[in-house]
Amino acid sequence: MLEDKLLVIKCRHGDKDAICRIYSKYKNYLLTLARALVGEQTTAEDIVHDVFVKFAKAVGQFRLTGSLKGYLATCVCNLARDKIRERARQNKALESAEHIPRDSENPEQLAIDGEELSQLRLAIRQIPYEQREAVILHLKGGMKFREIAGLQGVSVSTVHGRYRYGLDKLRSLLNSEA
Amino acid sequence: MKPAENIEQMVKKLNDSTSAEMDERVLGDVLQALEQSQKTTTPKRRFIMKSPITKFAAAAVIIIAVLIGIGHFGRNGSSIALADITEQFESVPFFNLTIYLSYDTSAEAKKVEIWKSGDSRFRVHEENKVIFAGFSNGEINIVAFDKTTRQPTNPMGFSSFILEDLHSDGRFSLDTIINSIPSEEGITSVKTAYTAASEETVVFEIKHKETPEWISIWALRDSKLPVRMCFHDPRTGEFGDFFFDYSEQKEAEFFDPEAFTTQ
């Protein structure tokens, strides 16, 4: 995008307004991605924070070759994986780390979401991480299966399979709750 | 049972917003990080150019094209005919390029003008700035002045696209630039069409296979020089319209920053 390229160039020259504009432009999109991936508001906020701080630190050497939105989304995805792994290490097993108690969420946020979305968030946390990543990055991140395949280091058909399995699992979980 | 389509719609509805507290915390740290990064980065007052000066002209338009859209395309688009046009443009001694740009449909189009002299010096008019670029010993020197006060100012703006990429890339032919773009298999398609109105004009339509943005380049068949280039991204409303003029060679004084400041 033309505007993003100009904003990045301005950031390289230390333009504070430009980096504020980038933050303002993508903060909600990235927070939504992060929260859907890690399943927790506070951790999601930390991820978005870290992504922007790292971007600001490295912007002097940063060259934008594709879309800035895609780049930032990839950074969120990588940090989310780190957080998931860290959580898994702390819990000794990834499976137990995946199940975050509902009360770890901000009650106000749950109230804002409404019952349907709250159930969806709970269901998303229960599907395997690779499937979750495929579903969230495709539907919310706007990434193509090819891009997700590159990110996950697998074939496009594998990503497509993960996506379908993820959706099936979500449907099954939501229907069982209903 | 909830059909899969409903699940997809539900996931798309997920939407989180940052709180004021989070904004304050993140922006505080981000601005601090930006400040620190500036201290450790050498200011770019001069832009090093490794390629022959004569290739700057091609770079000007090509880089603009790349930056506004061709940058998303791949290497399959370099046809012989299009290469002819870019090659011819490299050899043109002088030109005037007028650009109209808009980042979205609601924004007013911004005008940028670029002139190239016979000795490869450049003058750019962008908003309230007059920017001069010249070369010595393989390096490009850029100075900018406020149009009204004629005092030195920051050259930052759309034209910095050109300057930044000259600095970083050092290669200025269309093929090399397209080849340098991170391409994925077969993304670009270039179609050549002759306009019905005039057999003198050839039009290149460059389209992305998966996304809706496009670029059209109009060129004269005989001279093989580009006369217009158009870009549009329907998703964001961004557009650019580029008009090339080869009719008037400006005097040397026009490209001289000292002459500008003493007028």
Boltz contact constraints between the chains, C-beta under 6 A:
constraints:
  - contact:
      token1: [A, 2]
      token2: [B, 68]
      max_distance: 6.0
  - contact:
      token1: [A, 2]
      token2: [B, 103]
      max_distance: 6.0
  - contact:
      token1: [A, 2]
      token2: [B, 238]
      max_distance: 6.0
  - contact:
      token1: [A, 3]
      token2: [B, 103]
      max_distance: 6.0
  - contact:
      token1: [A, 5]
      token2: [B, 67]
      max_distance: 6.0
  - contact:
      token1: [A, 9]
      token2: [B, 160]
      max_distance: 6.0
  - contact:
      token1: [A, 9]
      token2: [B, 164]
      max_distance: 6.0
  - contact:
      token1: [A, 13]
      token2: [B, 156]
      max_distance: 6.0
  - contact:
      token1: [A, 14]
      token2: [B, 38]
      max_distance: 6.0
  - contact:
      token1: [A, 16]
      token2: [B, 31]
      max_distance: 6.0
  - contact:
      token1: [A, 19]
      token2: [B, 30]
      max_distance: 6.0
  - contact:
      token1: [A, 19]
      token2: [B, 34]
      max_distance: 6.0
  - contact:
      token1: [A, 27]
      token2: [B, 18]
      max_distance: 6.0
  - contact:
      token1: [A, 28]
      token2: [B, 17]
      max_distance: 6.0
  - contact:
      token1: [A, 31]
      token2: [B, 16]
      max_distance: 6.0
  - contact:
      token1: [A, 31]
      token2: [B, 18]
      max_distance: 6.0
  - contact:
      token1: [A, 32]
      token2: [B, 14]
      max_distance: 6.0
  - contact:
      token1: [A, 32]
      token2: [B, 15]
      max_distance: 6.0
  - contact:
      token1: [A, 32]
      token2: [B, 16]
      max_distance: 6.0
  - contact:
      token1: [A, 35]
      token2: [B, 16]
      max_distance: 6.0
  - contact:
      token1: [A, 36]
      token2: [B, 14]
      max_distance: 6.0
  - contact:
      token1: [A, 45]
      token2: [B, 22]
      max_distance: 6.0
  - contact:
      token1: [A, 49]
      token2: [B, 26]
      max_distance: 6.0
  - contact:
      token1: [A, 52]
      token2: [B, 26]
      max_distance: 6.0
  - contact:
      token1: [A, 52]
      token2: [B, 30]
      max_distance: 6.0
  - contact:
      token1: [A, 53]
      token2: [B, 29]
      max_distance: 6.0
  - contact:
      token1: [A, 53]
      token2: [B, 30]
      max_distance: 6.0
  - contact:
      token1: [A, 53]
      token2: [B, 33]
      max_distance: 6.0
  - contact:
      token1: [A, 56]
      token2: [B, 30]
      max_distance: 6.0
  - contact:
      token1: [A, 56]
      token2: [B, 33]
      max_distance: 6.0
  - contact:
      token1: [A, 56]
      token2: [B, 34]
      max_distance: 6.0
  - contact:
      token1: [A, 57]
      token2: [B, 33]
      max_distance: 6.0
  - contact:
      token1: [A, 57]
      token2: [B, 37]
      max_distance: 6.0
  - contact:
      token1: [A, 60]
      token2: [B, 37]
      max_distance: 6.0
  - contact:
      token1: [A, 60]
      token2: [B, 41]
      max_distance: 6.0
  - contact:
      token1: [A, 65]
      token2: [B, 182]
      max_distance: 6.0
  - contact:
      token1: [A, 120]
      token2: [B, 10]
      max_distance: 6.0
  - contact:
      token1: [A, 139]
      token2: [B, 8]
      max_distance: 6.0
  - contact:
      token1: [A, 139]
      token2: [B, 11]
      max_distance: 6.0
  - contact:
      token1: [A, 139]
      token2: [B, 12]
      max_distance: 6.0
  - contact:
      token1: [A, 140]
      token2: [B, 14]
      max_distance: 6.0
  - contact:
      token1: [A, 167]
      token2: [B, 4]
      max_distance: 6.0
  - contact:
      token1: [A, 167]
      token2: [B, 7]
      max_distance: 6.0
  - contact:
      token1: [A, 170]
      token2: [B, 7]
      max_distance: 6.0
  - contact:
      token1: [A, 171]
      token2: [B, 2]
      max_distance: 6.0
  - contact:
      token1: [A, 171]
      token2: [B, 7]
      max_distance: 6.0
  - contact:
      token1: [A, 174]
      token2: [B, 2]
      max_distance: 6.0
  - contact:
      token1: [A, 175]
      token2: [B, 1]
      max_distance: 6.0
  - contact:
      token1: [A, 175]
      token2: [B, 2]
      max_distance: 6.0
